[in-house]
Amino acid sequence: MPLPLPRHNQPPRMLRLKDGLKDGLGRSITYLRVSVTEQCNLACVYCKPRTGALERAEPPAMSRNEVVQAVQVFTSLGIRKVRLTGGEPLMRRDLETIVAGISPEVEGRVHLTTNGVHLARRARGLRDAGLAGVNVSLDAAERGAFERLTRKDGFSRVMAGIEAARSAGLKTKLNAVVLRGWNEDQILPLARLARAEGIQVRFIEFMPYQGNGWGKDQFMPAEEILRIVQEGLGIPLEEEPVVGLEEGPARIFRLPGGEGKVGVISTLSADFCDRCNRVRLTSRGELKACLFGNRPVDLLEPLRNHATHEDLARLIRQALTEKLDCHPMRRGQVPDLADGMWQVGG
Ligand code: SAM
């Protein structure tokens, strides 16, 4: 059952009829990523610094009602798809309730990004709550490499989670961040897994932010990843036409002889900011117009202080006027982020 918005921040009917949310550069913003927690049960080498931030106590996250209320404001303005992320979203026991509250707002287009460790026992419940699909982060197809990258065990549980998500009928994809010197030897095993299982694996370029140990030596561009797949499998890759922004910024290639696909997300080597359709909401209720480079705008305090729908809509529209035309890495800068990816949600 969707949770009703309190009367003071219900959208006026006319606003719901308006066509969409545009940023300052005229890009249509239709996709919202919501981080529901900063907690994570893995400690991936490219995401969480080993010390400091790991020990920092998490500030109180938005309650499930606040998540749903915030999402309702966004959907009333034109957001059509929501992805729940984190931290690790399955660390929240009330995730199913959050999904059930959001799903009707986006006609079922609610998705989840997870490390999959707790997915096996929750996949069916999440589907029943209205979840449409899940992206599982899996940077290695072999246990040893998985443990080196995540600094934890859990490989078998993740594999069981992927299986459970697929048998529950959730649209399931895999995401792998590639770091030279860490898991480039996993590119081919992951591509073979995609082919054998008829699933989509998307390789993501390693992105820098302060404290995550990024260096040019570890960076592997999408073109090189594709070359490794093509030469290793000994087959031509057939690129799928881009159908729309809803499918995200990945370039997708069919693996001949089955349903399997590989994709690449070239955040750095060929950025796609000109096609950006997304904004992010952190678990602290801060709106981030861009992953890197924008001041966050607090929506939680106004929400808690009974701001009207118009006030919240104004804050959101104002934040979107500041959305950047491209990210700082294009100018060769490593973003000076106070927040890590586990706080912003990827
Ligand atoms: N815990 C969940 C998971 O593992 O998918 C959700 C949060 S995680 C921060 C979201 C995504 O961000 C994951 O696919 C992760 O691999 C990606 N990510 C984190 N740090 C990254 C980095 N430095 N470069 C590229 N992707 C990164």
Residues whose N, C-alpha, C, O or C-beta is under 5 A from the ligand:
A	BS01	SAM	Y46 C47 T85 G86 G87 E88 T113 T114 N115 N135 S137 N175 V177 I204 E205 F206 M207 M341 W342 G345 G346
